[in-house]
Each structure stands twice: as C-alpha cells, then as structure tokens.
Amino acid sequence: MVRLDYDYTDEARLTDGCRAGLLEQEPQVDGSKTVHERARRLVWIDTYRVHVTRPLTSDMGDTAPRIELLILDFAGVCTPSASELRTIDAHGPIPIRSGVSNVVTTAQEQGVTVVILSNEISTDWVLSEDLFRQVDHVVSCADNKIWKPDRRAFQRCLLLVGCDAEQTLVVDDQVDNVTVAESLGMRTVHFDNTRVAASWSHVLGALS
C-alpha cells in the first residue's frame, strides 16, 4: 500500500506498517528492510559521499547563483547549544546569540528571505521573542513530524519561499543537517559554537 506525499514533488511513502517494495519511480530496493531502515542507510551512504568529496562550507566561486534564501537553525545557531548552556550554567530564558540579528538584517537588506528551521520550537516563544518577528518565516518540523536531517524538512522551506536549492544558504551546527543540505545542492556554513564570531563572518561572506 503506497500513498503519495502530496506536499512534496516526486516523493512517495509506504503506509504505516508496510514494508519497502519496488515502486515504478525508484530502483530495486531491499525488501527485507522497512522503509525507515532503508532511509537511514541511504542517509549514511550520502553522508559519507559528501564528506569525502566536498567541504562543509561550499565554495562555488563566481559561478554561484545569488543567495535568495537563508535557512538558520535555531538551537545551536540562533541560541547557544545545550552544551554551551551547561558550561555557562545559564538560568531563565535561553538567550538569543549575539550577532544573529545583524546577520538577519544584512541578509534582508540584500533581498534575501530568512527562515528559521527548527525541529521543535514553542509557539509561546515565537510570540514573545523579537528575533521571530524579524525573520520572514519560522518553520517547526514538529507540526508534520518530518524532522531534520530528513531532506524534506529543507525542501519544505524551498516550497514555502519558491526558491531553488542552489540559491539557498543553510547555517546549522549539526554535521548531519549540513551534509543533507549539501546533498540537495544547497550552500552551507557549518556553525562552530566554539568560534561564534568566525562562524558569523563565514555566513556574511557567503551572503556577499
């Protein structure tokens, strides 16, 4: 039993509980594994391929199309990561990271649409934090259960904005997320939370 995923182009998925089989639009698959096991294996194959062929921060030179969409991860990029918060023993509301507002403003002044893409985010937080009013869109993967690093989480942003992958810059602190974004043809900056200023500098450089 196969049902189409009408939210995404050229995607199909099995009804819950069914096992992977041959679909007309894909090559022969391993029928002994569930669709989830197949997807996980393919992600790791792709992760290895990208790591050995391309750097985490893509450099496409003068031939690169202009950036039209900036996708920012939330926890770890827009805010300190969980490990950073443990180090500084933070209490109360999680602070927005210094430098993010400047990056958002710079991008928007260049006509770039800015999206925050997070696996989970509180609606109350969105309503109360100024950063969420500054960006153009906030996308929470929790509402449709398609989580990063599933490529469809990133494709969702492309559909929302009407942008091509080659015109997109993804900023994320998780290597798996960066790898999958690159496999889609997106440009990336792997945000290093031990070198925050340098990471923001890389982002601004990629936008220019």
N, C-alpha and C positions, 0 to 999 in steps of 0.2 A: 504494500500500500504506500503510494508515494503522493505527497501533496506539494503543490508549488508554494514557494515562498514569494508571495506577490509583492513584497516590499522591496525586492532586490532583483536585478536583471540576471537572467541565466543561472538562477540558483534553484535547487530542489532539495528537499529533505524528506527523510522517512518519517512516517507516523510513529509516535512513541511506542516502543516495544518491538518494532520490526527490526530485522537485520539487514545489513547492507547487501544490495544486489546490483545487477547490471542495469544501468539507465542508458537510454539512447545517446544522451549528450556527454557521457563520460566513458573512459576506457574500462576494461575489465578490472573489477575490484576483488579484494579478498573477502569472500563470503563468510569466512569463519569468524570475522570480527564485526562488532557493532559499528554503526556509523560514527559513534563518538570515538571509538578506538582508532578507526581509520583516520579521522580528522586529526587526532593528536599525533599520530605517526607522521602524517603529511606535514604538520606544522614543524616538527623537529627536523625532518628532511630539509624543509625550506630554510629553517634557521641555520642549519649547517652550511647550506649552499650560499646563503647571503653572507654569512660571516667570513667565508674563505674567499669571496670574490669582490666584496665591496666594504668600504669603511662605514662606520656607524653614521658619520656626518657626511652626507653625499656632497660631492663637488662636481657639478656638471658644466662648469665653465661658462663661457659666453653663449653657448647654445641653449642654455636652460631657459624655459619659458618663465615669464614673470609670475611671481607668487601672488595668488589670488585668495588663498585660504590658509589661515594659521590655526592649527589644532593644538591646544595646550592641555596637557594632563593637569589634573587638579592637585591631588595629594602627592607631594614629592617635587612638583614644579611650581605651582601657584602657592603652595604652602610647604612648610618643612615636612620631610618624610617622618614616618613613625620612629625610625631610628634616631633622627635628629632631635625629635621631641623628647625622647628618653634621655638623650645626652644633656639637653639643657634643662630638663626637669620642668617643662612648661606646665602651667596651670591655667584654667579658664579657657576661653575661646581660642581655637587654633589660629595663630596669626597668619595673615597673608604675607607672602615672601616679598622682601624688598626688591624692587626692580621690575616686578611683573606689570605694574600699572604703566610704567614708562614704555615697556615693550608693546603693550596693547595699544597705547596712544600712538606710538610710532607706526605700527602696522596700519592702524585705521587711517592715519594721515596719508598713507600711501595707497589707500583704497583697498586694503586687504580686509576681508571678513575674518573675524576672530571667533573661534568656537572653543569652549571648554568641554572636553570629553572625559567623563569620569565613570568608572564602573558603578559607583554608588555616591549619591550626594543628597543631603537633606533639603527638602523643599523650604523649610524654615530658614535654613542658612542662605539659600538663594535669595530669599526675600529680604534678608537683613544685611547682607554683605555688599558693599559698594562695588566690588570688582564684578559681580554678576550683572550689575546694571550697566557696567562699562562695556562688557563684551557684547557681541551681536547675538550669540546663541549659547545656551547651556544644554548639553546632551547627557542624560544619565542612562547608562546601559541597563540599569535595573528595571526600567519600565518595560523592556521587551525581552529581557533575560539573554541578550546576546552581548557577552562580556568581552572586553579586550583580554587577550590578544586575538580574538576572532576577527578575521579581516572584515567581516560585515559591519562591525562596530565603526570602523573607519569609513567604509563605503556609505554608511548611513549619513555621515557628515557631508560627503560628496553630493549625495542626492538632496540633502537639505539645502545646500548652498547653490547647487547646479554648477559644480566645478570639476575639472579633471584632476586625476591623481598627480600628474606631472606639474600642476600648478599649486600643489599643496605642500606646506611645511608642517611636519609633526614634531612636537617637542615633548619628550617623555623621559622619565628616569628609569624605566624598566626596559631591559635589553630585549625581551621577547616582543614587547609592543613596538619598539623601534624596528626590529627585524621584520615583523609582519607588514608594517607600513612601507618599508623599503621594497618588500616583495611585490607590493601593489604599484610601485613606480613613484611613490611619494618621496620627497626630500625630507631629511630628518636631522635633528640635533638630539644626541643622547645627553640629557641633562645630568651633570655631575654635581650632586649636592655637597661634595667636598670642595668644589670650585665654582661657587654660585656666580660670582662676578664674571668669570671666564665663560661660563655657560650662557649667560645673558648676552655677552659680547658675541658669541657664536651665532646666537639667534638673530641679533641685529645685523650681523654681517650677512647672514643668509637671506634676510629680507631686502638688503640693499642691492 
